[in-house]
Amino acid sequence: MTEKPVKHTRRVRYAGTHPRKFSEKYKELDPEKYPGDVKKVKERGQTPAGMHLPICVHEICEALKLKQGMSGIDCTLGYGGHSSKILPRILPGGLLIGIDIDSTELAKTEKRIRNHGYDESMFFTRHMNFSQIRDCLDVRPEGFDFILADLGVSSMQLDTPGRGFSFKNSAPLDLRLDNSSGKTAAQLILRVTEDSLTDLLAENADEPYAELLGRAILSKKMECQTTTGLASVITGILQSKGLEPAECKPSIQRVFQALRIEVNNEFEALDQLLHSIPECLKSGGRVAILSFHSGEDRRVKKSFKGFVEQGIYSECVRRPVRPSFQEKYDNPRSSSAKLRWAVRK
Ligand SMILES: C[S@@+](CC[C@H](N)C(=O)[O-])C[C@H]1O[C@@H](n2cnc3c(N)ncnc32)[C@H](O)[C@@H]1O
């Protein structure tokens, strides 16, 4: 089979000395071709555009007690940061399945991992929701040695302006992890009632101004159809109540988080995953889950403790493991991470 020639396109030029827009960061967006430039960005404590720095790698490898020959599932493949650290520890003889709901990033990550020499017998991907993790038992009906989930959203999703996850750039308010199906956050705002919106802001993100913001957003539905539009409606109403612009930012982040959780049914998916994990682990198999806010961590804690009480898990971590001071400094996105693990009886 002859390969199609790749058409050459000129890169986007930027004004001034430094790229500002995502599309202009052509060196960061091509980490294999420009490793030196990517290294410099990481040394500044920043996440290079289009990349995701894996969090608590050492702590996760310890919790999962990885060994050669093991088989496992990375439920949230993302950029493949954790998978790339797991594979050398389980090979030769091991197998890793990487799953993700985001088909756009999944294809790119699979290609990147293949380029590092991992073939189908060691690693393959599945485009699916981790709520359906039981479907992976067709590969190992006896169960797996380990399961990892690193919850939430990846840096690539957050930093790609067109995905509509960030209020730093103007884009349609989308917030879908799988942008090939389902309703966007902009559509949700058009059909949700004021009571439901207030409830979801409070329940999904503990937003203290839930009522005020729910009312403001619905009175300016059309303005809130874009990322920056929604952010400015939130800033406007909170400033009118005497808050400084910097004090409005946490509320903007919480509103985006609450809408994202709703749009992607994140709590339902997590509950189903937690429920299915024991069936997918061998006796002595281990699970590790990294969460980023209280709504997630509460669920993980409750599930692990409940299964220990029922004698389904033999043990679970007592207090969540946190990233080191150094990691929080090097990668500020790790700051809120909490890692919990459990062992199948
Ligand atoms: C924090 S990132 C994972 C990053 C990855 N551990 C790494 O080091 O590159 C979370 C990923 O989980 C995916 N995800 C979130 N919810 C999911 C679900 N219910 N099923 C499958 N994938 C999901 C997101 O699309 C995203 O790519």
The ligand as an SDF file (V2000), in Angstrom:
LIG
                    3D

 27 29  0  0  0  0  0  0  0  0999 V2000
   -7.2490   14.3210   33.4270 C   0  0  0  0  0  0  0  0  0  0  0  0
   -7.3850   13.6600   31.8370 S   0  0  0  0  0  0  0  0  0  0  0  0
   -6.3710   12.2390   31.8590 C   0  0  0  0  0  0  0  0  0  0  0  0
   -4.9410   12.5310   31.5520 C   0  0  0  0  0  0  0  0  0  0  0  0
   -4.0430   11.3150   31.4840 C   0  0  0  0  0  0  0  0  0  0  0  0
   -4.0400   10.5830   32.7180 N   0  0  0  0  0  0  0  0  0  0  0  0
   -2.6390   11.6930   31.0900 C   0  0  0  0  0  0  0  0  0  0  0  0
   -1.7370   11.5850   31.9150 O   0  0  0  0  0  0  0  0  0  0  0  0
   -2.4350   12.1440   29.9570 O   0  0  0  0  0  0  0  0  0  0  0  0
   -8.9670   12.9510   31.8920 C   0  0  0  0  0  0  0  0  0  0  0  0
   -9.3710   12.2400   30.6020 C   0  0  0  0  0  0  0  0  0  0  0  0
  -10.4850   11.4130   30.9350 O   0  0  0  0  0  0  0  0  0  0  0  0
  -11.4170   11.4520   29.8860 C   0  0  0  0  0  0  0  0  0  0  0  0
  -12.7240   11.1280   30.4730 N   0  0  0  0  0  0  0  0  0  0  0  0
  -13.4550   11.8650   31.3390 C   0  0  0  0  0  0  0  0  0  0  0  0
  -14.5920   11.2270   31.6550 N   0  0  0  0  0  0  0  0  0  0  0  0
  -14.5840   10.0470   30.9820 C   0  0  0  0  0  0  0  0  0  0  0  0
  -15.4880    8.9560   30.9100 C   0  0  0  0  0  0  0  0  0  0  0  0
  -16.6340    8.9570   31.5820 N   0  0  0  0  0  0  0  0  0  0  0  0
  -15.1300    7.9010   30.1450 N   0  0  0  0  0  0  0  0  0  0  0  0
  -13.9670    7.8830   29.4460 C   0  0  0  0  0  0  0  0  0  0  0  0
  -13.0760    8.9080   29.4700 N   0  0  0  0  0  0  0  0  0  0  0  0
  -13.3800    9.9740   30.2320 C   0  0  0  0  0  0  0  0  0  0  0  0
  -11.3170   12.8660   29.3440 C   0  0  0  0  0  0  0  0  0  0  0  0
  -11.7800   12.9100   28.0170 O   0  0  0  0  0  0  0  0  0  0  0  0
   -9.8140   13.1360   29.4740 C   0  0  0  0  0  0  0  0  0  0  0  0
   -9.1430   12.8120   28.2990 O   0  0  0  0  0  0  0  0  0  0  0  0
  1  2  1  0
  2  3  1  0
  2 10  1  0
  3  4  1  0
  4  5  1  0
  5  6  1  0
  5  7  1  0
  7  8  2  0
  7  9  1  0
 10 11  1  0
 11 12  1  0
 11 26  1  0
 12 13  1  0
 13 14  1  0
 13 24  1  0
 14 15  1  0
 14 23  1  0
 15 16  2  0
 16 17  1  0
 17 18  1  0
 17 23  2  0
 18 19  1  0
 18 20  2  0
 20 21  1  0
 21 22  2  0
 22 23  1  0
 24 25  1  0
 24 26  1  0
 26 27  1  0
M  CHG  2   2   1   9  -1
M  END
$$$$
